[in-house]
């Protein structure tokens, strides 16, 4: 009895288990888990291959336009890159060379699937199939020279090889057969594996020196067939799937001895399952990956697996969904890629696997993104005195008949909407008046405590210097002011994250610098009724925050972070109403609209400290664009030369603190 048809391009696309690289030195083994590497813009990605050095993942996914697009992840810069296409909205990558520079797959051209080669160094995708060649590349040799796959020139699918970008070759088929497809290739391109019919059934094959031979089967009760999907770098170990005498479909490895004999072994299944599949094997044949059925909580599921002779078949788990599959493995076997459902089973994401659990990279770094980033925390701490004790010009305070003032101020801020944080600053300062100009200088200390996800926390402390210059315009009412501030801060972060095996905490410390400037215009005073007046104001402010690179310690996924920087900018438009209660007490009520002009915070990049092959790049989050703030001031003279000021402000959802207050004592001299 003949086996099911296996020579379609769809079959090849779904079954691109790839062997990559040679047995060269590889970085130290990674620590824990399966990392979600979604990031093309759509809701699906799948990783099909890992470069031999473990630094590049390739596959396909949905982009923001809804098209299926080939991608590369990590490698040289640790980010997700779409490879594009040749004019039509479909491409997929299935193979990558040892160093990650050559990627192969298929792309739609003129309504047909053509094989392509992609050169990472030049970011160039090249159509390798003239109009007569419909086909795909499923794998490329470790040295990048030999690409293999399936061609279809009008007489059926055939085993295709292309050497050094020359014309594709038809390698034939097993005796008695008519077609087939290549699915894997050794490091030097000398050994090719795949699937061919022999006129009776379908068998996995090994092609070497111009000769195609069957890798054998595990037996079969109704019919007997096998499929080969991957080969080790030296060409001696072939892996795939075969029928068994018990009517199952099991993963196998077929080893060629020095004498030329072939030994095929059944790799079994996970507990409770009946079928399994081997998709790829590492350089020396010791680590095999694929997937197997398993009985999970009373239901049969498909899970990604890793097989070694020492431990047998291991379940790699999922990204939170019910099913996963592994398709590719690095040369030393430490980095695995594939696809998994995330929670809810509605979306499939590509993953990197490095040990025993799966980890979503965005969850891994969520504690330090958006309003929880070290840049945002230090920026907010810097803005507390600028929009607290210094939310109005120095010139707006009663001069009490003197040319100079000294002050001591405390600021307090609390947020509970976007973040859970509490900040305080304290400063002392002095100002003097020169005609229509007031100049002031202050020095202060600030601290902020912020709760992070899963019980983590951040503590930012530091010192700042602030200078202010006010100028009263010729109308004797309007004021132009400039506030300049520089701060040096230390951030100590306890970053908590879920690893699949519980919550882990990594600790890190870094130095941060901030430079801020605010320009403000306070308009002329308009009498309203009796002692009540009002005046408008307009301000723009910028804060530049820079954080040094730093290294965490502790936890199962401690990370090394690259240096970061971000410039935030905002504008404020408001109105201040003023009412004098006699000669000693004045009430000011303020309403203002805050508009943020910057887009997203800086991208968070770095690597897992113990494994440079697991870089991360997490895009920053956009700040709340619009925010309203209301507040009041009470100025009260304690004596002829002493002024007590208390202010409080309350803000809606946004970057400014939900509630803030300032208390200052000012002495004229």
PAROKOL-742642 format. One record per residue: residue in one letter; x, y, z of N, C-alpha, C in turn. Coordinates in steps of 0.1 Angstrom, whole numbers, plus 5000, padded with zeros to 4 digits. Layout:
# PAROKOL-742642
aXYZXYZXYZ;...
This chain:
# PAROKOL-742642
x500849885000500050005000500950125000;x500550224992501350344991501050435003;x501950515007501750605018501050735014;x500650815023500050945020500951035012;x500451115003501251204995502051295004;x503351315001504151395010504951495002;x504751514989505551594981505051734978;x504151784986503651914984504452024991;x504452144986505152254992504552285006;x503252265007502652295020503252195031;x503452075027503951975036505352015040;x506152065030507552105033507552225042;x506652325040506652435048506252405062;x505352305064504952265078506052185084;x506952125077507852025082509352065080;x509652185081510952235079511852215091;x512052095096512952065107514352075102;x515252145108516452185101517652155110;x518752105104519952085112520952195108;x521652255118522452365115523752355122;x524752395115526052425121526952295123;x528152325129529052225132529452225146;x530252125150530552105164531652195168;x531452325168532452425172532152465186;x533052545192532852595206531652685206;x530852665216529652745218529652815232;x528952925233528952995246528352895257;x528652935270528152855281526652835280;x526152725286524752685285523952795291;x522752815285521752915291521152865304;x520552955311519952915324518652855323;x517652925320516252875321515352925310;x514752835303513452855297513252885283;x511952895280511452925267511053065266;x511653145257511453285256510653315244;x509553395246508653435236509353545227;x509553515214510153615205509253665195;x507953685199507053755190507453905188;x507053965177507454105174507454155160;x506754075151506654125137505454225136;x504554235146503454325145502154255144;x502154125140500854045139500753965151;x499853865151499553785162500053635161;x500953615152501453475150502953485145;x503753405151505153375147505453235149;x506453185141506953045143508353045140;x509252985149510652975146510952835141;x511652835129511952705122513352655123;x514252745126515652705126516552795135;x517552735140518552815148519952805141;x520652905140522052905135522852815144;x523852755138524752665146525352725158;x525652865157526252925169525152975179;x523952945176522852985185522453125185;x523053205177522753355177521753405168;x521153315160520053365150518953265150;x517753315151516553235149515853285136;x515353185128514653235116513253155116;x512353215109511053155108510053245100;x508853245103507853325096506753375106;x506053475103505053525111504153625104;x503153675111502253775105502853915109;x502954005099503454135102502254225104;x502554355106501454455110500454465098;x500854435086499954445074499154325072;x499354225081498554095079499153995070;x500354025064501053935055501953845063;x502153725057503153625063504453665058;x505453685067506753745063507853665070;x508853635063510053565069510753665079;x511353605090511953695099513353635104;x514153715109515353675117515253745130;x515753675141515653725154517053705161;x517453805168518653805176519853815167;x520853725168522053735159522853855163;x522953955154523954065155523454175164;x522154195166521654305174520454275183;x520154145184519154105194517754155192;x517354185179516054235177515354155166;x514054165164513254095154513354185141;x513654115130513654185117512854105107;x511954175100511254115089512254115077;x512254005069513053995057512454055045;x511154095046510454145034510054035024;x509854075012509453985001509854044988;x509553984977509954034964508754084957;x507854164964506754234958505354174961;x505354054967504053994970504053964985;x502953964992502853955006503053815012;x504053735008504353615015505853575014;x506453545025507753485025507853405038;x508753305038509053225050510453175050;x511153175062512453135063512552995070;x513252905064513352765070514752725073;x515752785068517152745071518052855073;x519152835080520152945083521452875084;x522552945079523852895080524352895095;x525552835097526152825110526352965116;x526853065109527153195114525953285113;x524753245108523553325107523553425096;x524553415086524553525076523753485064;x523553355061522753315049521453245054;x520353295049519053245053518353195040;x517653085041516953035029515453005033;x514553005022513152975024512452985011;x511153035012510453055000509753185000;x509353234988508753364986507853354974;x506753434975505753434963506253524953;x506353474940506753554929505853524917;x505153614912504253594901503253484903;x502753474916501753374919502253244922;x503653224922504253094925505253104936;x505452994943506452994953507852964947;x508753054950510153034946511053024958;x512152954956513152954967513953084967;x514353124979515153244980516353224989;x517453304987518553314996518653455001;x518853475014518953605020520253625026;x520953735022522253765028522053875039;x522353835051522153935062523154045061;x524354025057525354125056524954245047;x524154205036523754315027522254335027;x521554265036520054275037519354255023;x519854155016519354125002518653995001;x517453994996516753864993516853844978;x517353724974517453694960516653574956;x515853594945515053484940515953384933;x515953254938516853154932516053064923;x514853094920514053004911513653074899;x514153054887513653114875512153074873;x511553124863510053114862509652964861;x510552874856510152734854510352664868;x510952724877511252654890510352704901;x509352624904508452644915509052564927;x509252624938509852544948510152624961;x510952554969511352614982512652554987;x513352634995514552585002514152555016;x514452435021514152395034515352405044;x516552405038517752405047518852455039;x519952495046521152535040522352485048;x523352445042524552385049525152495058;x525852445068526452525078527352635072;x528052605061528952695055528252795045;x526852775044526052865036526152835021;x526852735016527052715002525952634995;x525452535003524552434997523152455002;x522152484994520752494998519952374992;x519052325000518352204995516852224998;x515952154990514552174992513852084982;x512752144977511952074967511652164955;x511852114943511552184931510352114924;x509752194916508652144908508652214894;x509252144884509352204871508352164861;x507252114866506152074857505851924857;x506851844862506651694861506551634876;x506251724885506151674899507251724908;x507051704921508051754930509351664929;x510451734931511751664930512651714941;x513651634945514651664954515551764948;x515751884954516451994948517652034956;x518752054949520052104955520552224947;x521052324954521652434947523052464954;x524052464946525352484951525952624947;x526352704956526952834953526052914944;x524752914946523752994938523752964923;x524252844920524152804906522752754903;x522452694891521152654887520752534896;x519452524900519052414909519252274902;x519552174910519752034904518651944910;x518251854901517351744905518151624909;x518151584922518951474927518251334925;x517151334919516451204916515651154928;x515551024929514650964939515050824942;x514450754951514750614954514350534942;x514950414940514750324929513250294929;x512650314917511250284915510250394918;x510850504923510050624927509950724916;x509250834919509050944909509351084915;x509551094927509751234933510151234947;x510251354953510651364967510951504970;x511551524982511851664987513051644997;x513951744997515051745006514651835018;x514951795030514651865042515751905051;x516951845049518051875058519351855050;x520451915055521751905049522851915059;x523951845058525051845067525851975066;x526752005075527452125076528152165063;x528852065056529552095044528752065031;x527452025033526652005022526851865015;x527651785021527951655015526851555017;x526151565028525051465030523651545031;x522751495023521351555022520351455026;x519351495034518251395038516951455033;x515951365033514651405029513651295028;x512751305018511651205017511551175002;x511451044999511251004985510250884984;x509550864973508850744972509650644964;x509350514965510050404958509050324949;x507950384947506850324939505950234947;x506250214959505350134968504950214981;x505950284987505750354999506650474999;x506650555010507450675011508450645022;x509750675019510850645028511750775030;x512250785043513250885045514550835038;x515250935032516550895025517750975030;x518850925027520150985029520950985016;x521351105012521951114999523451155001;x524351074996525851104997526551054985;x527451134980528251084968527451044956;x526351104954525551074942524550954944;x524550894956523750774959522750804969;x521450774966520350794976519950654982;x520050644995519650525002518550545012;x517750445015516750455025517350455039;x516750535049517250525062516550415070;x515650345064514850245071513650285077;x512950195084511650225091511650155105;x510650185113510450115125509450005124;x509049975112508049875110506649935109;x505649865104504349915103503349805100;x502249805107501249705106500449715093;x499949835090499149845078499949885066;x500849975068501850015058503050055065;x504150055057505450075063506150195056;x506350305063506950425057507750505068;x508650595063509350685072509550815064;x509950915072510251055067511451105074;x512451155067513651215073513551365073;x513851435084513751575085514951655088;x515951585095517151655099518351565099;x519551625098520751545098521851625106;x522651545113523751605121524751675111;x525551765117526551835110527551745102;x527851625108528851535102528151435093;x526851445092526051355083525751215087;x526151185099526051045104524651015110;x523951115116522751085123521551155116;x520551075112519351135105518251115115;x517351215115516151205124514851225116;x513751175121512451195114511351115121;x510451065113509250995119509050875110;x508550765117508250635110507050575116;x506450485108505350395114506050295123;x505250245132505750135141504850015139;x505349905145504549785144503249795152;x503249885162502049895170501050005165;x501250035152500350135145500550275150;x501650305156501950445160502850515150;x503050635152504050715144505050775154;x506250725153507250755163508450835157;x509050925166510250985162511350875162;x512350895153513450795152514750875149;x515850805152517150845147517750725140;x518350755129519050655120520550685120;x521350605125522850625126523550545116;x524550605109525350535099526750505106;x527050385107528350345114529550365104;x530750355110531950365102531950265091;x531350145093531350045083530250065072;x529450165074528350195064527050135068;x526950065079525650005083524750115088;x523450095087522450185093521650125104;x521650195115520950145127519850245130;x518550205130517450295133516950265147;x516650375155516150355168514850435170;x513950375178512650435182512950525194;x512550655193512750745204511550745213;x510550675210509350675219508450795219;x507650805229506650915230506650965245;x506051075247505851125261504751035267;x504651035280503650955287502250985283;x501550885279500150895275499850925260;x500950945253500850975238501050855230;x500650865217500850755207501750795196;x501850925192502650975181503751075186;x504851075179505851175181506651205168;x507451305168508051355156509451415160;x510551375152511851435154512051525142;x512351655145512451755134513951795131;x514751795141516151845140517051775150;x518351785146519351725155520551815155;x521251815166522451905168523651855160;x524751925161525951895153526451755154;x526551695167527151565168526151455170;x524851485169523751385169523351355183;x523751425194523451395207522151455212;x521651565206520451625210519451635198;x518251575200517251575190516051645195;x515351725186514151805191513051775181;x511851805186510651785178509451795187;x508451705186507251715194506651575196;x505851565206505151435209503851465215;x502951365213501651375221501951335235;x501151385244501251355259499951375265;x499651295275498451305283498651415294;x497951525292498151635301496751665307;x496651645320495451675328494251605321;x494451475317493351395311493051425296;x493851515290493651545276494951525268;x494851465256496051445248496451575242;x497651625244498251745238499551715231;x499951815222501151805216502151905222;x503251855227504251935233505651925227;x506352035226507752025221508551935230;x509551865224510351775231511851785228;x512651735237514151725235514451585239;x515351525230515751385233517251375234;x517751305245519151265246519151125251;x520251055248520350915252520350905267;x520951005274521051005288519651025295;x518851115290517551145297516351105290;x516551055278515351015270514651135265;x513251115263512451225258511951315269;x512251445268511851545278510751635272;x509751675280508751765277509251905279;x509251995269509752135271508652225275;x507452185276506352275281505852365270;x505152475274504552565265504752715270;x504352805262504352945266503052985273;x502352895279501152915286499952855279;x500052815266498952755260498952605261;x498152535253498052395255499052315246;x499652375236500452295227501652375222;x502752295218503952355213504652255205;x505552305196506452215188507752275186;x508852195186510252235184510652195170;x511352295163511752265149513252275147;x513952345155515352365152516252365165;x517552335163518452325175519852375171;x520552445180521852495177522852375177;x524152405173525152305171525452225184;x525452295195525752225208524552175215;x523352205209522052155215521552245226;x522152355229521652435241520552535237;x520352565225519352665221518352595211;x517052595214516052535206515052635202;x514452625190513352715186512152635181;x511052695181509852635176508652725178;x507452675180506352765182505452705193;x504652795199503852755210502552845211;x501452785215500352865218500652945231;x500253065232500253135244498953115251;x498753175263497553145271496353185263;x495353095263494053115256494053035243;x495152995238495252905226494752975213;x494753115213494353185201495453235193;x496653245199497753305192498953215194;x499753195183500953115183502153205182;x503153185191504353265191505653175189;x506653225182507953155182508553165195;x509453065198510153075211511553035210;x512353075219513753025222513652945235;x514252825235514252745247515652715251;x515952735264517352715268517452625280;x516352575286516552485297515252415301;x514552455312513452365316512152435317;x512052565315510752635315510652735304;x509452785301509252885290509053015296;x509653115290509553255295509253355284;x508253435286507853545277508853655279;x509553705269510553805271509953935276;x508653965271508054095275507654085290;x507253965295506953955309508253955317;x509253905312510553905318511054045322;x510754135312511154275314510054375317;x508854325320507754415322507954505334;x508654465344508954545356509654665353;x510454675342511354785340510954855327;x509654855323509254925311508255035314;x508155125305507155235306507355315319;x506355335327506455425339507355355349;x507655225348508555155357509955155353;x510355215342511755215338512555305347;x513855275348514755355356514755495351;x514655515337514655645332513355725336;x512255665335510955725339511055765354;x511555675362511555705377512455815380;x513655825374514555935377513956065371;x513356055359512756175353511656235362;x510756145367509756185376510256255389;x511356195394511956245406512556385403;x513056405392513656535388512556635386;x511356595381510356695379509556735391;x509656655402508956675414509156825420;x510456865422510557005427510257105416;x510557075403510357175393508857205392;x507957115394506557135393505857125406;x506657125417506157135431506457265437;x507557275445507957395451508257505441;x508657465429509057565418507957565407;x506757525410505757525400505257675396;x505757775404505457915400506757985401;x506958095395508158175395508558225409;x509858235412510258295424509758435426;x509558505415509158645415507658655419;x506958545419505558555423505358555438;x506458525445506258525460506558665465;x505958695476506058835482507558855486;x508058965481509458995484509659045498;x508559085504508559135518509559255520;x509659335510510359455510511859435510;x512359325507513859295507514259255492;x515559255490516059215477516459065476;x516659005488517058865488516158775496;x516158645493515358555501516158425503;x515958355514516558215515515358135519;x515458005514514257915517514757775520;x513857705526513957555528512657495524;x512757395516511457335510511557185511;x510357125513510156985512509056955502;x509256865492508256825483507856675485;x506556645483506056505485505156475473;x505356355467504556305456504156165457;x502956135453502455995454501655965442;x501855845436501155795424500555665427;x499255635423498655505425497955465413;x497955535401497255495390498155415380;x499055485374499955415364501055335372;x501455395384502555325392502055335406;x502755265415502555275429503955325435;x504055455436505255515440505055635450;x506155655457506155765467507555835466;x507555965465508756045463508856165472;x510056195477510256315485511456385480;x511456515481512756595478512756705489;x513956745492514156855501515356945496;x515157075498516257165492516357285501;x517457355500517657485505518157575493;x517757705494518157785483518157935487;x518658015478518758155480518558225467;x517958345468517758425456518058575459;x518258645448518458795449517858865438;x517558995439516859075429517759175424;x517759185411518559295404517559365395;x516959475400515959545391514759455388;x514659425375513559345370513859195369;x514959155375515459025374515658965388;x515158835389515358755401516158635397;x517258605404518058495402518158405415;x517958275413517958195425518858065423;x519358015433520157885432519757795444;x519557665442519157575452519857445450;x520057375461520657235461519757145469;x519457025464518556935471518856795470;x518156715478518256565478516856505475;x516856395468515556335465515556185466;x514456125469514355975470512955935465;x512955815458511655765454511655615456;x510555565461510355425463509155385454;x509355275446508355235436508155085437;x506955045438506654905438506554855423;x507154735421507154675407506354545408;x506154495396505354375395505854255403;x504954175407505254045414506054065427;x505954175433506654205446508054265444;x508354305432509654375430509554515435;x510754585435510754725440511954795434;x511854935434512955015429513055135439;x514355165441514655275450515655365443;x515255495441516055595434516455705444;x517655735446518155845455519155925448;x519356055452520356135446520256275450;x521156355444521256505447520956585434;x520556705436520356785424520756935427;x520957005417521157155418520257225408;x519557325413518557395405518857545405;x518757605393518857745391517657805384;x517257925389516057995382516458135379;x515958185368516058325364514658375359;x514258485366512958545363513158685358;x512358725348512458865343510958915342;x510859035348509459095347509459185335;x508459165326508359235314507959385316;x508059465306507759615308506359645313;x505359545311504059575316503959565331;x505059525337505159515352504359405358;x503759325350502859215355503359085349;x503659075336504058945330505458905334;x505658775335506958725339507458615329;x508658625325509358525318510358455328;x510358325328511158255337511858135331;x513058095336513757975331514257905343;x513957775344514457685355515357585349;x516557565354517557465349517857375361;x517957245359518157155369519057035364;x519956995372520756875369520856785382;x520656665379520656565390521456445388;x522056385398522756265398522156165407;x521656045402520855955410521455815409;x521155735419521455595420520155515421;x519955425412518755335411519155195416;x518455145426518655005430517354935428;x517354835420516154765415516154625419;x515054575425514854435427513754395417;x514154335405513254305394512754165396;x511454155398510754025400510053975387;x510053845384509453795372509153655374;x508153605366507653465367508453385357;x508953275361509853185353509153065348;x507953035353507252915350507452815361;x508552835369508752755381508652835394;x507952955393507753035404508253175401;x508353265411508853395410510253405413;x511053475405512453495408512753645408;x513753685416514153825417515653845414;x515953945405517253975402517554125407;x518654155412518954285417520054355409;x519854485407520854565399520854705404;x522054765402522254905406522854985394;x522355105391522955175381522955325384;x523855405378523855545380523155615368;x522355725372521555795363521855945364;x521856015353521956155353520756215346;x520356335351519256405344519556555342;x519156605331519256745329517856795324;x517356905331516056945328516057105326;x515157145318514957285316513457315314;x512957425320511657465318511657615315;x510857655304510657795301509157825303;x508957935309507557965313507258115311;x505958135307505458275306504258285314;x504258385324503058415332502458545326;x501258545322500658655316500158765325;x499658875320499258985329498058945337;x497959025348496958995358495659065354;x494558995354493259045351492359045363;x491859175367490959175379489659115376;x489059035385487858975383486759035392;x486859025404485959085413486559115427;x486459235432487059265445488559235445;x488959145454490359105456490758985447;x489858935439490058815430490658865417;x491758805413492358825400492758695394;x493058695381493458575374494558605364;x495458515361496458535351496758395344;x496958395331497258275324498758245325;x499158115322500558085321500757975310;x501957965305502257875294503757825297;x503957695296505357655299505657535290;x506957515287507457395280508657345288;x508857215288509857155296510457035290;x511757015292512456905286513356835297;x513356705298514256635307514956525299;x516256525300517056425294517656335305;x517356205304517756115314518656005307;x519755975314520755885309521055785320;x520955655317521355545327522555465322;x523455445330524655365327524255215325;x525055145317524855005316525154935329;x524454825332524654765345524354615344;x524854545354524754405355523954365368;x522954285366522154225377522854115384;x522454075395522953955402521753885408;x521853755410520853675416519653645406;x518853555410517653515402518053415391;x517053355385517253255375517453315361;x517153445360517353515347517953655349;x519053665357519653795358520153845345;x520053975342520354025329521454135330;x522054155319523054265317522354365308;x522154495313521454595305522454695299;x522054725286522854835279522454965285;x523355065282523055205286521855255279;x521055335286519755385280519755545281;x518955605273518755745274517355775268;x516755885272515455925267515256075271;x514656145261514356285264512856295264;x512256345275510856365276510556515274;x509456545268509156695266507656705268;x507256825274505856845277505556995276;x504357035274503857165275502657175285;x502557295291501457315301500857445298;x499557445298498757565296497757575308;x497757685315496957695327496557835331;x495757845342495257965347495357965362;x495858075367495958095382495058205387;x494158165396493258265402493858295416;x493858425420494458475432493458555440;x493458525453492558595462493258625475;x493258755479494058805490493058815502;x493458745513492658745526493458855535;x493158975533493859075540495359095536;x496259135545497659155541498559045543;x498158945551499058835555498858705548;x497658685542497358545537496758565523;x497258475513496858485500496558335495;x495458315488495058185482495258195467;x495958095461496058075447495457945443;x494657945433494057815428494457805413;x494957695410495457665396494857555389;x494557565377494157455368495057455355;x495457335351496357335340496157205332;x496457215319496457105310497857065306;x498256945307499556895304499556815291;x500456845282500556765270501956715268;x502056575267503356515265503656515250;x504856555246505256555231506056435227;x506856375237507656265233506756145231;x507256045223506555935219506755815229;x507655725226507855615235509155635243;x509155565255510455565262511455485255;x512655485260513755425253513555265253;x514055205242514055055241515054995251;x514554895258515354825268516054705261;x517454715261518154605254519254555264;x519654435261520754365269520754215266;x521354145275521353995273521153925286;x520753805285520753715297522253705301;x522553735314523953745318524753615315;x524053505316524853375315524753315301;x524153395291524053335278523853445268;x524953485261524953585251524053555239;x523553435238522753395227521253425230;x520953485241519653525245519453675247;x519753755237519553895238518153935239;x517754055244516454095244516354245239;x515254275234515054415229513554445231;x513254515242511854545245511554685243;x510654715233510254855230509654925242;x509955055243509355135254507855155252;x507255205262505855235261505655385260;x504555425253504255565251503655625264;x504055755268503455815279501955855276;x501255885287499855945285500056075279;x499356105268499556225261498956345268;x497756335274497056445280496756415294;x496956525302496656505317496256635322;x495256635331494756755338495356765352;x495656885357496156895371495557025377;x495157005389494557115397495257125410;x495257255415495957265428495657405435;x496257415446496157545453497357575461;x497657705464498757755472498157835483;x498757835495498457925506499757995510;x499858125508500958205513500558275525;x501258255536500958325549502158375555;x502158505559503258565565503258535580;x504258475585504458455599505058575606;x505758655598506358775604506558865592;x507058985594507259085583508259035573;x509158955577510258905569510258745567;x509158685571509058535570507758495564;x507858405553506658365546506558215546;x505458155550505158015549504257985537;x504757885529503957855517503557705518;x502357675515501957535513501157525500;x501457415492500757395480500457245479;x499357215472498957085469498357075455;x498656965448498156945435497656795433;x496656785425496056655422495856645407;x496256525401496256505387495556385383;x494956385371494356275365495356165360;x494956065353495755965348496856015339;x498155995343499256035334500556025342;x501556105337502956085343503156175356;x502456285357502556365369501956285381;x502556305393502056235405500556255407;x499856155411498456165414498156275424;x498956275434498856385445500256425449;x500456555450501756605454501456735463;x502456765472502356875481503756925483;x503857055486505157115490504957215501;x505957215510505957305522507257385522;x507157515523508457595523508357705533;x509457735538509557855547510557945540;x510258075539511058175532511358295541;x512658325541513058435549513658545541;x513158665542513658785534514858845541;x515858895533517058965539517459075529;
